Structures are given as C-alpha cells and as structure tokens.
C-alpha cells in the first residue's frame, strides 16, 4: 500500500490529467463554453413555453440571432 506522500502525488497527477483533458476538450469546441451555455438557456426557455418538435429549429434561430458564423460546426 502506498504511503501518504505517494497517494497525494497520485491524486495530483490525476487532477492534472483531468484538467488537461478538460482544457483540450474545451479548446476543441466550435464556440466558447459561454455560448454553449447561452444556447442551452435559450432552448430551455423556449421549451418551457412550447413543446419540443425534435428539430434544431431553436438552435439555428439562436445561432442566426447571435450572428454565429460556424453554424454547421456547432450543430454537428
């Protein structure tokens, strides 16, 4: 069984790897995390008032209204 220092060292390595993976994922997104959050907030607001029609209509509407140009990347 590893000693206390070794256990902490392993935790630190895991933490660093997790942070690195999160950063790599975020950098691979076609828009920022804030824009994705805004898209989901926009959709959720509309779905409170209307039923889901199983289309990307609301996503496309948000992207157009917010002048997001790489729309194909965002919805794929």
N, CA, C and O atoms as a Maestro MAE file, in Angstrom:
{
 s_m_m2io_version
 :::
 2.0.0
}

f_m_ct {
 s_m_title
 :::
 protein
 m_atom[304] {
  # First column is atom index #
  i_m_mmod_type
  r_m_x_coord
  r_m_y_coord
  r_m_z_coord
  i_m_residue_number
  s_m_chain_name
  s_m_pdb_residue_name
  s_m_pdb_atom_name
  i_m_atomic_number
  :::
  1 25 0.841 -1.181 0.000 1 A "UNK " " N  " 7
  2 3 0.000 0.000 0.000 1 A "UNK " " CA " 6
  3 2 0.890 1.249 0.000 1 A "UNK " " C  " 6
  4 15 1.827 1.344 0.792 1 A "UNK " " O  " 8
  5 25 0.593 2.205 -0.889 2 A "UNK " " N  " 7
  6 3 1.442 3.412 -0.985 2 A "UNK " " CA " 6
  7 2 1.316 4.272 0.279 2 A "UNK " " C  " 6
  8 15 0.274 4.305 0.934 2 A "UNK " " O  " 8
  9 25 2.408 4.962 0.593 3 A "UNK " " N  " 7
  10 3 2.369 5.847 1.758 3 A "UNK " " CA " 6
  11 2 1.603 7.130 1.427 3 A "UNK " " C  " 6
  12 15 1.156 7.337 0.300 3 A "UNK " " O  " 8
  13 25 1.471 7.960 2.421 4 A "UNK " " N  " 7
  14 3 0.674 9.184 2.300 4 A "UNK " " CA " 6
  15 2 1.174 10.103 1.175 4 A "UNK " " C  " 6
  16 15 0.375 10.634 0.404 4 A "UNK " " O  " 8
  17 25 2.479 10.283 1.090 5 A "UNK " " N  " 7
  18 3 3.058 11.150 0.052 5 A "UNK " " CA " 6
  19 2 2.791 10.601 -1.346 5 A "UNK " " C  " 6
  20 15 2.457 11.349 -2.265 5 A "UNK " " O  " 8
  21 25 2.940 9.296 -1.493 6 A "UNK " " N  " 7
  22 3 2.699 8.665 -2.795 6 A "UNK " " CA " 6
  23 2 1.229 8.792 -3.193 6 A "UNK " " C  " 6
  24 15 0.920 9.053 -4.356 6 A "UNK " " O  " 8
  25 25 0.333 8.611 -2.240 7 A "UNK " " N  " 7
  26 3 -1.103 8.755 -2.514 7 A "UNK " " CA " 6
  27 2 -1.417 10.172 -2.960 7 A "UNK " " C  " 6
  28 15 -2.181 10.369 -3.904 7 A "UNK " " O  " 8
  29 25 -0.839 11.158 -2.294 8 A "UNK " " N  " 7
  30 3 -1.073 12.567 -2.672 8 A "UNK " " CA " 6
  31 2 -0.470 12.864 -4.038 8 A "UNK " " C  " 6
  32 15 -1.066 13.595 -4.829 8 A "UNK " " O  " 8
  33 25 0.695 12.311 -4.322 9 A "UNK " " N  " 7
  34 3 1.332 12.512 -5.628 9 A "UNK " " CA " 6
  35 2 0.446 11.949 -6.736 9 A "UNK " " C  " 6
  36 15 0.287 12.574 -7.784 9 A "UNK " " O  " 8
  37 25 -0.132 10.765 -6.505 10 A "UNK " " N  " 7
  38 3 -1.029 10.163 -7.498 10 A "UNK " " CA " 6
  39 2 -2.287 10.999 -7.702 10 A "UNK " " C  " 6
  40 15 -2.760 11.171 -8.826 10 A "UNK " " O  " 8
  41 25 -2.820 11.514 -6.598 11 A "UNK " " N  " 7
  42 3 -4.001 12.386 -6.711 11 A "UNK " " CA " 6
  43 2 -3.687 13.626 -7.539 11 A "UNK " " C  " 6
  44 15 -4.487 14.042 -8.377 11 A "UNK " " O  " 8
  45 25 -2.518 14.212 -7.298 12 A "UNK " " N  " 7
  46 3 -2.107 15.398 -8.040 12 A "UNK " " CA " 6
  47 2 -1.962 15.077 -9.528 12 A "UNK " " C  " 6
  48 15 -2.386 15.866 -10.372 12 A "UNK " " O  " 8
  49 25 -1.379 13.949 -9.853 13 A "UNK " " N  " 7
  50 3 -1.225 13.538 -11.254 13 A "UNK " " CA " 6
  51 2 -2.602 13.363 -11.896 13 A "UNK " " C  " 6
  52 15 -2.830 13.832 -13.011 13 A "UNK " " O  " 8
  53 25 -3.516 12.692 -11.199 14 A "UNK " " N  " 7
  54 3 -4.877 12.505 -11.726 14 A "UNK " " CA " 6
  55 2 -5.557 13.840 -11.952 14 A "UNK " " C  " 6
  56 15 -6.208 14.049 -12.976 14 A "UNK " " O  " 8
  57 25 -5.403 14.753 -10.983 15 A "UNK " " N  " 7
  58 3 -6.012 16.082 -11.090 15 A "UNK " " CA " 6
  59 2 -5.463 16.827 -12.310 15 A "UNK " " C  " 6
  60 15 -6.227 17.429 -13.064 15 A "UNK " " O  " 8
  61 25 -4.155 16.788 -12.504 16 A "UNK " " N  " 7
  62 3 -3.517 17.455 -13.642 16 A "UNK " " CA " 6
  63 2 -3.971 16.851 -14.970 16 A "UNK " " C  " 6
  64 15 -4.227 17.578 -15.930 16 A "UNK " " O  " 8
  65 25 -4.069 15.530 -15.022 17 A "UNK " " N  " 7
  66 3 -4.533 14.873 -16.250 17 A "UNK " " CA " 6
  67 2 -5.982 15.248 -16.566 17 A "UNK " " C  " 6
  68 15 -6.331 15.481 -17.723 17 A "UNK " " O  " 8
  69 25 -6.815 15.304 -15.534 18 A "UNK " " N  " 7
  70 3 -8.218 15.674 -15.714 18 A "UNK " " CA " 6
  71 2 -8.332 17.118 -16.218 18 A "UNK " " C  " 6
  72 15 -9.107 17.402 -17.131 18 A "UNK " " O  " 8
  73 25 -7.552 18.031 -15.612 19 A "UNK " " N  " 7
  74 3 -7.560 19.433 -16.035 19 A "UNK " " CA " 6
  75 2 -7.072 19.572 -17.476 19 A "UNK " " C  " 6
  76 15 -7.629 20.349 -18.250 19 A "UNK " " O  " 8
  77 25 -6.042 18.825 -17.829 20 A "UNK " " N  " 7
  78 3 -5.500 18.861 -19.190 20 A "UNK " " CA " 6
  79 2 -6.538 18.355 -20.195 20 A "UNK " " C  " 6
  80 15 -6.701 18.939 -21.267 20 A "UNK " " O  " 8
  81 25 -7.239 17.273 -19.850 21 A "UNK " " N  " 7
  82 3 -8.280 16.723 -20.730 21 A "UNK " " CA " 6
  83 2 -9.428 17.707 -20.881 21 A "UNK " " C  " 6
  84 15 -9.953 17.881 -21.981 21 A "UNK " " O  " 8
  85 25 -9.823 18.353 -19.793 22 A "UNK " " N  " 7
  86 3 -10.902 19.350 -19.857 22 A "UNK " " CA " 6
  87 2 -10.514 20.527 -20.740 22 A "UNK " " C  " 6
  88 15 -11.324 21.002 -21.536 22 A "UNK " " O  " 8
  89 25 -9.286 20.997 -20.604 23 A "UNK " " N  " 7
  90 3 -8.802 22.107 -21.422 23 A "UNK " " CA " 6
  91 2 -8.770 21.723 -22.897 23 A "UNK " " C  " 6
  92 15 -9.190 22.497 -23.757 23 A "UNK " " O  " 8
  93 25 -8.275 20.536 -23.181 24 A "UNK " " N  " 7
  94 3 -8.212 20.060 -24.570 24 A "UNK " " CA " 6
  95 2 -9.617 19.966 -25.164 24 A "UNK " " C  " 6
  96 15 -9.840 20.367 -26.306 24 A "UNK " " O  " 8
  97 25 -10.561 19.435 -24.387 25 A "UNK " " N  " 7
  98 3 -11.943 19.348 -24.855 25 A "UNK " " CA " 6
  99 2 -12.514 20.734 -25.125 25 A "UNK " " C  " 6
  100 15 -13.113 20.970 -26.174 25 A "UNK " " O  " 8
  101 25 -12.327 21.654 -24.174 26 A "UNK " " N  " 7
  102 3 -12.878 22.996 -24.341 26 A "UNK " " CA " 6
  103 2 -12.286 23.706 -25.563 26 A "UNK " " C  " 6
  104 15 -12.990 24.428 -26.269 26 A "UNK " " O  " 8
  105 25 -11.011 23.501 -25.802 27 A "UNK " " N  " 7
  106 3 -10.366 24.117 -26.958 27 A "UNK " " CA " 6
  107 2 -10.851 23.510 -28.269 27 A "UNK " " C  " 6
  108 15 -10.727 24.135 -29.322 27 A "UNK " " O  " 8
  109 25 -11.394 22.315 -28.219 28 A "UNK " " N  " 7
  110 3 -11.881 21.665 -29.431 28 A "UNK " " CA " 6
  111 2 -13.309 22.082 -29.788 28 A "UNK " " C  " 6
  112 15 -13.790 21.771 -30.878 28 A "UNK " " O  " 8
  113 25 -13.985 22.779 -28.884 29 A "UNK " " N  " 7
  114 3 -15.367 23.183 -29.140 29 A "UNK " " CA " 6
  115 2 -15.429 24.255 -30.224 29 A "UNK " " C  " 6
  116 15 -14.533 25.094 -30.310 29 A "UNK " " O  " 8
  117 25 -16.470 24.239 -31.050 30 A "UNK " " N  " 7
  118 3 -16.572 25.220 -32.128 30 A "UNK " " CA " 6
  119 2 -16.929 26.625 -31.646 30 A "UNK " " C  " 6
  120 15 -16.719 27.598 -32.370 30 A "UNK " " O  " 8
  121 25 -17.466 26.738 -30.432 31 A "UNK " " N  " 7
  122 3 -17.746 28.042 -29.812 31 A "UNK " " CA " 6
  123 2 -17.384 27.943 -28.328 31 A "UNK " " C  " 6
  124 15 -17.139 26.855 -27.807 31 A "UNK " " O  " 8
  125 25 -17.356 29.062 -27.680 32 A "UNK " " N  " 7
  126 3 -16.962 29.078 -26.273 32 A "UNK " " CA " 6
  127 2 -17.992 28.386 -25.384 32 A "UNK " " C  " 6
  128 15 -19.139 28.168 -25.775 32 A "UNK " " O  " 8
  129 25 -17.551 28.054 -24.196 33 A "UNK " " N  " 7
  130 3 -18.428 27.447 -23.197 33 A "UNK " " CA " 6
  131 2 -19.611 28.385 -22.902 33 A "UNK " " C  " 6
  132 15 -20.739 27.927 -22.726 33 A "UNK " " O  " 8
  133 25 -19.348 29.685 -22.848 34 A "UNK " " N  " 7
  134 3 -20.402 30.658 -22.550 34 A "UNK " " CA " 6
  135 2 -21.480 30.655 -23.635 34 A "UNK " " C  " 6
  136 15 -22.668 30.763 -23.333 34 A "UNK " " O  " 8
  137 25 -21.068 30.533 -24.878 35 A "UNK " " N  " 7
  138 3 -22.056 30.495 -25.967 35 A "UNK " " CA " 6
  139 2 -22.871 29.212 -25.894 35 A "UNK " " C  " 6
  140 15 -24.085 29.241 -26.092 35 A "UNK " " O  " 8
  141 25 -22.219 28.087 -25.613 36 A "UNK " " N  " 7
  142 3 -22.977 26.843 -25.457 36 A "UNK " " CA " 6
  143 2 -23.983 26.963 -24.318 36 A "UNK " " C  " 6
  144 15 -25.127 26.524 -24.438 36 A "UNK " " O  " 8
  145 25 -23.551 27.557 -23.222 37 A "UNK " " N  " 7
  146 3 -24.469 27.748 -22.095 37 A "UNK " " CA " 6
  147 2 -25.645 28.622 -22.526 37 A "UNK " " C  " 6
  148 15 -26.789 28.340 -22.171 37 A "UNK " " O  " 8
  149 25 -25.374 29.660 -23.272 38 A "UNK " " N  " 7
  150 3 -26.434 30.550 -23.760 38 A "UNK " " CA " 6
  151 2 -27.391 29.819 -24.702 38 A "UNK " " C  " 6
  152 15 -28.602 30.037 -24.659 38 A "UNK " " O  " 8
  153 25 -26.841 28.955 -25.548 39 A "UNK " " N  " 7
  154 3 -27.702 28.173 -26.448 39 A "UNK " " CA " 6
  155 2 -28.660 27.313 -25.631 39 A "UNK " " C  " 6
  156 15 -29.863 27.299 -25.890 39 A "UNK " " O  " 8
  157 25 -28.128 26.601 -24.650 40 A "UNK " " N  " 7
  158 3 -28.975 25.729 -23.825 40 A "UNK " " CA " 6
  159 2 -29.994 26.536 -23.019 40 A "UNK " " C  " 6
  160 15 -31.140 26.112 -22.869 40 A "UNK " " O  " 8
  161 25 -29.585 27.689 -22.506 41 A "UNK " " N  " 7
  162 3 -30.531 28.547 -21.776 41 A "UNK " " CA " 6
  163 2 -31.658 29.005 -22.699 41 A "UNK " " C  " 6
  164 15 -32.827 29.008 -22.313 41 A "UNK " " O  " 8
  165 25 -31.297 29.390 -23.910 42 A "UNK " " N  " 7
  166 3 -32.271 29.839 -24.905 42 A "UNK " " CA " 6
  167 2 -33.270 28.725 -25.221 42 A "UNK " " C  " 6
  168 15 -34.482 28.944 -25.235 42 A "UNK " " O  " 8
  169 25 -32.746 27.543 -25.471 43 A "UNK " " N  " 7
  170 3 -33.613 26.403 -25.800 43 A "UNK " " CA " 6
  171 2 -34.507 26.048 -24.613 43 A "UNK " " C  " 6
  172 15 -35.707 25.831 -24.779 43 A "UNK " " O  " 8
  173 25 -33.923 25.989 -23.421 44 A "UNK " " N  " 7
  174 3 -34.714 25.651 -22.231 44 A "UNK " " CA " 6
  175 2 -35.843 26.644 -22.010 44 A "UNK " " C  " 6
  176 15 -36.960 26.251 -21.675 44 A "UNK " " O  " 8
  177 25 -35.561 27.919 -22.194 45 A "UNK " " N  " 7
  178 3 -36.588 28.947 -22.016 45 A "UNK " " CA " 6
  179 2 -37.748 28.701 -22.987 45 A "UNK " " C  " 6
  180 15 -38.915 28.761 -22.601 45 A "UNK " " O  " 8
  181 25 -37.418 28.427 -24.234 46 A "UNK " " N  " 7
  182 3 -38.461 28.203 -25.239 46 A "UNK " " CA " 6
  183 2 -39.226 26.902 -24.992 46 A "UNK " " C  " 6
  184 15 -40.420 26.815 -25.280 46 A "UNK " " O  " 8
  185 25 -38.541 25.906 -24.464 47 A "UNK " " N  " 7
  186 3 -39.220 24.635 -24.210 47 A "UNK " " CA " 6
  187 2 -40.134 24.696 -22.994 47 A "UNK " " C  " 6
  188 15 -41.007 23.843 -22.830 47 A "UNK " " O  " 8
  189 25 -39.942 25.688 -22.150 48 A "UNK " " N  " 7
  190 3 -40.877 25.882 -21.040 48 A "UNK " " CA " 6
  191 2 -42.228 26.369 -21.556 48 A "UNK " " C  " 6
  192 15 -43.267 26.116 -20.946 48 A "UNK " " O  " 8
  193 25 -42.198 27.069 -22.682 49 A "UNK " " N  " 7
  194 3 -43.406 27.656 -23.246 49 A "UNK " " CA " 6
  195 2 -44.002 26.820 -24.379 49 A "UNK " " C  " 6
  196 15 -45.191 26.931 -24.679 49 A "UNK " " O  " 8
  197 25 -43.179 25.991 -25.001 50 A "UNK " " N  " 7
  198 3 -43.613 25.213 -26.168 50 A "UNK " " CA " 6
  199 2 -43.111 23.778 -26.058 50 A "UNK " " C  " 6
  200 15 -42.145 23.489 -25.351 50 A "UNK " " O  " 8
  201 25 -43.783 22.897 -26.766 51 A "UNK " " N  " 7
  202 3 -43.324 21.511 -26.808 51 A "UNK " " CA " 6
  203 2 -42.123 21.372 -27.731 51 A "UNK " " C  " 6
  204 15 -41.929 22.163 -28.654 51 A "UNK " " O  " 8
  205 25 -41.338 20.368 -27.464 52 A "UNK " " N  " 7
  206 3 -40.192 20.071 -28.316 52 A "UNK " " CA " 6
  207 2 -40.694 19.481 -29.633 52 A "UNK " " C  " 6
  208 15 -41.552 18.599 -29.637 52 A "UNK " " O  " 8
  209 25 -40.157 19.971 -30.743 53 A "UNK " " N  " 7
  210 3 -40.558 19.440 -32.046 53 A "UNK " " CA " 6
  211 2 -39.479 18.526 -32.635 53 A "UNK " " C  " 6
  212 15 -39.549 18.150 -33.804 53 A "UNK " " O  " 8
  213 25 -38.489 18.176 -31.823 54 A "UNK " " N  " 7
  214 3 -37.410 17.275 -32.237 54 A "UNK " " CA " 6
  215 2 -36.650 17.755 -33.470 54 A "UNK " " C  " 6
  216 15 -36.231 16.954 -34.306 54 A "UNK " " O  " 8
  217 25 -36.481 19.059 -33.569 55 A "UNK " " N  " 7
  218 3 -35.681 19.630 -34.653 55 A "UNK " " CA " 6
  219 2 -34.615 20.537 -34.048 55 A "UNK " " C  " 6
  220 15 -34.566 20.744 -32.835 55 A "UNK " " O  " 8
  221 25 -33.787 21.058 -34.896 56 A "UNK " " N  " 7
  222 3 -32.757 22.009 -34.460 56 A "UNK " " CA " 6
  223 2 -33.192 23.451 -34.701 56 A "UNK " " C  " 6
  224 15 -32.366 24.364 -34.701 56 A "UNK " " O  " 8
  225 25 -34.475 23.647 -34.904 57 A "UNK " " N  " 7
  226 3 -35.005 24.968 -35.242 57 A "UNK " " CA " 6
  227 2 -34.571 26.039 -34.237 57 A "UNK " " C  " 6
  228 15 -34.144 27.123 -34.634 57 A "UNK " " O  " 8
  229 25 -34.675 25.747 -32.967 58 A "UNK " " N  " 7
  230 3 -34.308 26.742 -31.953 58 A "UNK " " CA " 6
  231 2 -32.802 26.998 -31.939 58 A "UNK " " C  " 6
  232 15 -32.361 28.132 -31.749 58 A "UNK " " O  " 8
  233 25 -32.036 25.963 -32.137 59 A "UNK " " N  " 7
  234 3 -30.582 26.138 -32.195 59 A "UNK " " CA " 6
  235 2 -30.203 27.027 -33.368 59 A "UNK " " C  " 6
  236 15 -29.410 27.956 -33.219 59 A "UNK " " O  " 8
  237 25 -30.773 26.741 -34.539 60 A "UNK " " N  " 7
  238 3 -30.488 27.564 -35.722 60 A "UNK " " CA " 6
  239 2 -30.917 29.011 -35.481 60 A "UNK " " C  " 6
  240 15 -30.218 29.944 -35.877 60 A "UNK " " O  " 8
  241 25 -32.065 29.192 -34.834 61 A "UNK " " N  " 7
  242 3 -32.567 30.546 -34.548 61 A "UNK " " CA " 6
  243 2 -31.584 31.289 -33.641 61 A "UNK " " C  " 6
  244 15 -31.243 32.442 -33.903 61 A "UNK " " O  " 8
  245 25 -31.137 30.632 -32.589 62 A "UNK " " N  " 7
  246 3 -30.172 31.258 -31.689 62 A "UNK " " CA " 6
  247 2 -28.901 31.637 -32.445 62 A "UNK " " C  " 6
  248 15 -28.409 32.757 -32.310 62 A "UNK " " O  " 8
  249 25 -28.376 30.720 -33.227 63 A "UNK " " N  " 7
  250 3 -27.139 30.973 -33.952 63 A "UNK " " CA " 6
  251 2 -27.285 32.153 -34.902 63 A "UNK " " C  " 6
  252 15 -26.380 32.979 -35.019 63 A "UNK " " O  " 8
  253 25 -28.415 32.231 -35.573 64 A "UNK " " N  " 7
  254 3 -28.649 33.337 -36.505 64 A "UNK " " CA " 6
  255 2 -28.778 34.654 -35.753 64 A "UNK " " C  " 6
  256 15 -28.151 35.647 -36.123 64 A "UNK " " O  " 8
  257 25 -29.592 34.665 -34.695 65 A "UNK " " N  " 7
  258 3 -29.801 35.892 -33.923 65 A "UNK " " CA " 6
  259 2 -28.520 36.401 -33.278 65 A "UNK " " C  " 6
  260 15 -28.364 37.604 -33.066 65 A "UNK " " O  " 8
  261 25 -27.614 35.500 -32.968 66 A "UNK " " N  " 7
  262 3 -26.365 35.885 -32.304 66 A "UNK " " CA " 6
  263 2 -25.186 35.940 -33.261 66 A "UNK " " C  " 6
  264 15 -24.033 36.041 -32.844 66 A "UNK " " O  " 8
  265 25 -25.489 35.872 -34.533 67 A "UNK " " N  " 7
  266 3 -24.500 36.028 -35.598 67 A "UNK " " CA " 6
  267 2 -23.300 35.081 -35.437 67 A "UNK " " C  " 6
  268 15 -22.146 35.473 -35.614 67 A "UNK " " O  " 8
  269 25 -23.608 33.841 -35.100 68 A "UNK " " N  " 7
  270 3 -22.573 32.796 -35.029 68 A "UNK " " CA " 6
  271 2 -22.380 32.280 -36.446 68 A "UNK " " C  " 6
  272 15 -23.326 31.799 -37.070 68 A "UNK " " O  " 8
  273 25 -21.167 32.379 -36.950 69 A "UNK " " N  " 7
  274 3 -20.952 32.076 -38.375 69 A "UNK " " CA " 6
  275 2 -20.630 30.615 -38.676 69 A "UNK " " C  " 6
  276 15 -20.903 30.142 -39.779 69 A "UNK " " O  " 8
  277 25 -20.063 29.901 -37.726 70 A "UNK " " N  " 7
  278 3 -19.693 28.496 -37.978 70 A "UNK " " CA " 6
  279 2 -20.820 27.559 -37.542 70 A "UNK " " C  " 6
  280 15 -20.611 26.633 -36.758 70 A "UNK " " O  " 8
  281 25 -21.997 27.815 -38.058 71 A "UNK " " N  " 7
  282 3 -23.203 27.111 -37.624 71 A "UNK " " CA " 6
  283 2 -23.137 25.607 -37.866 71 A "UNK " " C  " 6
  284 15 -23.582 24.828 -37.024 71 A "UNK " " O  " 8
  285 25 -22.592 25.194 -38.994 72 A "UNK " " N  " 7
  286 3 -22.510 23.759 -39.294 72 A "UNK " " CA " 6
  287 2 -21.644 23.021 -38.262 72 A "UNK " " C  " 6
  288 15 -21.963 21.904 -37.856 72 A "UNK " " O  " 8
  289 25 -20.571 23.647 -37.855 73 A "UNK " " N  " 7
  290 3 -19.710 23.037 -36.847 73 A "UNK " " CA " 6
  291 2 -20.438 22.916 -35.501 73 A "UNK " " C  " 6
  292 15 -20.284 21.924 -34.788 73 A "UNK " " O  " 8
  293 25 -21.221 23.924 -35.172 74 A "UNK " " N  " 7
  294 3 -21.900 23.941 -33.873 74 A "UNK " " CA " 6
  295 2 -22.952 22.836 -33.801 74 A "UNK " " C  " 6
  296 15 -23.075 22.166 -32.776 74 A "UNK " " O  " 8
  297 25 -23.701 22.644 -34.864 75 A "UNK " " N  " 7
  298 3 -24.793 21.677 -34.800 75 A "UNK " " CA " 6
  299 2 -24.374 20.253 -35.128 75 A "UNK " " C  " 6
  300 15 -25.154 19.321 -34.932 75 A "UNK " " O  " 8
  301 25 -23.163 20.071 -35.620 76 A "UNK " " N  " 7
  302 3 -22.741 18.696 -35.945 76 A "UNK " " CA " 6
  303 2 -22.158 17.983 -34.761 76 A "UNK " " C  " 6
  304 15 -21.759 16.824 -34.872 76 A "UNK " " O  " 8
  :::
 }
 m_bond[303] {
  # First column is bond index #
  i_m_from
  i_m_to
  i_m_order
  :::
  1 1 2 1
  2 2 3 1
  3 3 4 2
  4 3 5 1
  5 5 6 1
  6 6 7 1
  7 7 8 2
  8 7 9 1
  9 9 10 1
  10 10 11 1
  11 11 12 2
  12 11 13 1
  13 13 14 1
  14 14 15 1
  15 15 16 2
  16 15 17 1
  17 17 18 1
  18 18 19 1
  19 19 20 2
  20 19 21 1
  21 21 22 1
  22 22 23 1
  23 23 24 2
  24 23 25 1
  25 25 26 1
  26 26 27 1
  27 27 28 2
  28 27 29 1
  29 29 30 1
  30 30 31 1
  31 31 32 2
  32 31 33 1
  33 33 34 1
  34 34 35 1
  35 35 36 2
  36 35 37 1
  37 37 38 1
  38 38 39 1
  39 39 40 2
  40 39 41 1
  41 41 42 1
  42 42 43 1
  43 43 44 2
  44 43 45 1
  45 45 46 1
  46 46 47 1
  47 47 48 2
  48 47 49 1
  49 49 50 1
  50 50 51 1
  51 51 52 2
  52 51 53 1
  53 53 54 1
  54 54 55 1
  55 55 56 2
  56 55 57 1
  57 57 58 1
  58 58 59 1
  59 59 60 2
  60 59 61 1
  61 61 62 1
  62 62 63 1
  63 63 64 2
  64 63 65 1
  65 65 66 1
  66 66 67 1
  67 67 68 2
  68 67 69 1
  69 69 70 1
  70 70 71 1
  71 71 72 2
  72 71 73 1
  73 73 74 1
  74 74 75 1
  75 75 76 2
  76 75 77 1
  77 77 78 1
  78 78 79 1
  79 79 80 2
  80 79 81 1
  81 81 82 1
  82 82 83 1
  83 83 84 2
  84 83 85 1
  85 85 86 1
  86 86 87 1
  87 87 88 2
  88 87 89 1
  89 89 90 1
  90 90 91 1
  91 91 92 2
  92 91 93 1
  93 93 94 1
  94 94 95 1
  95 95 96 2
  96 95 97 1
  97 97 98 1
  98 98 99 1
  99 99 100 2
  100 99 101 1
  101 101 102 1
  102 102 103 1
  103 103 104 2
  104 103 105 1
  105 105 106 1
  106 106 107 1
  107 107 108 2
  108 107 109 1
  109 109 110 1
  110 110 111 1
  111 111 112 2
  112 111 113 1
  113 113 114 1
  114 114 115 1
  115 115 116 2
  116 115 117 1
  117 117 118 1
  118 118 119 1
  119 119 120 2
  120 119 121 1
  121 121 122 1
  122 122 123 1
  123 123 124 2
  124 123 125 1
  125 125 126 1
  126 126 127 1
  127 127 128 2
  128 127 129 1
  129 129 130 1
  130 130 131 1
  131 131 132 2
  132 131 133 1
  133 133 134 1
  134 134 135 1
  135 135 136 2
  136 135 137 1
  137 137 138 1
  138 138 139 1
  139 139 140 2
  140 139 141 1
  141 141 142 1
  142 142 143 1
  143 143 144 2
  144 143 145 1
  145 145 146 1
  146 146 147 1
  147 147 148 2
  148 147 149 1
  149 149 150 1
  150 150 151 1
  151 151 152 2
  152 151 153 1
  153 153 154 1
  154 154 155 1
  155 155 156 2
  156 155 157 1
  157 157 158 1
  158 158 159 1
  159 159 160 2
  160 159 161 1
  161 161 162 1
  162 162 163 1
  163 163 164 2
  164 163 165 1
  165 165 166 1
  166 166 167 1
  167 167 168 2
  168 167 169 1
  169 169 170 1
  170 170 171 1
  171 171 172 2
  172 171 173 1
  173 173 174 1
  174 174 175 1
  175 175 176 2
  176 175 177 1
  177 177 178 1
  178 178 179 1
  179 179 180 2
  180 179 181 1
  181 181 182 1
  182 182 183 1
  183 183 184 2
  184 183 185 1
  185 185 186 1
  186 186 187 1
  187 187 188 2
  188 187 189 1
  189 189 190 1
  190 190 191 1
  191 191 192 2
  192 191 193 1
  193 193 194 1
  194 194 195 1
  195 195 196 2
  196 195 197 1
  197 197 198 1
  198 198 199 1
  199 199 200 2
  200 199 201 1
  201 201 202 1
  202 202 203 1
  203 203 204 2
  204 203 205 1
  205 205 206 1
  206 206 207 1
  207 207 208 2
  208 207 209 1
  209 209 210 1
  210 210 211 1
  211 211 212 2
  212 211 213 1
  213 213 214 1
  214 214 215 1
  215 215 216 2
  216 215 217 1
  217 217 218 1
  218 218 219 1
  219 219 220 2
  220 219 221 1
  221 221 222 1
  222 222 223 1
  223 223 224 2
  224 223 225 1
  225 225 226 1
  226 226 227 1
  227 227 228 2
  228 227 229 1
  229 229 230 1
  230 230 231 1
  231 231 232 2
  232 231 233 1
  233 233 234 1
  234 234 235 1
  235 235 236 2
  236 235 237 1
  237 237 238 1
  238 238 239 1
  239 239 240 2
  240 239 241 1
  241 241 242 1
  242 242 243 1
  243 243 244 2
  244 243 245 1
  245 245 246 1
  246 246 247 1
  247 247 248 2
  248 247 249 1
  249 249 250 1
  250 250 251 1
  251 251 252 2
  252 251 253 1
  253 253 254 1
  254 254 255 1
  255 255 256 2
  256 255 257 1
  257 257 258 1
  258 258 259 1
  259 259 260 2
  260 259 261 1
  261 261 262 1
  262 262 263 1
  263 263 264 2
  264 263 265 1
  265 265 266 1
  266 266 267 1
  267 267 268 2
  268 267 269 1
  269 269 270 1
  270 270 271 1
  271 271 272 2
  272 271 273 1
  273 273 274 1
  274 274 275 1
  275 275 276 2
  276 275 277 1
  277 277 278 1
  278 278 279 1
  279 279 280 2
  280 279 281 1
  281 281 282 1
  282 282 283 1
  283 283 284 2
  284 283 285 1
  285 285 286 1
  286 286 287 1
  287 287 288 2
  288 287 289 1
  289 289 290 1
  290 290 291 1
  291 291 292 2
  292 291 293 1
  293 293 294 1
  294 294 295 1
  295 295 296 2
  296 295 297 1
  297 297 298 1
  298 298 299 1
  299 299 300 2
  300 299 301 1
  301 301 302 1
  302 302 303 1
  303 303 304 2
  :::
 }
}
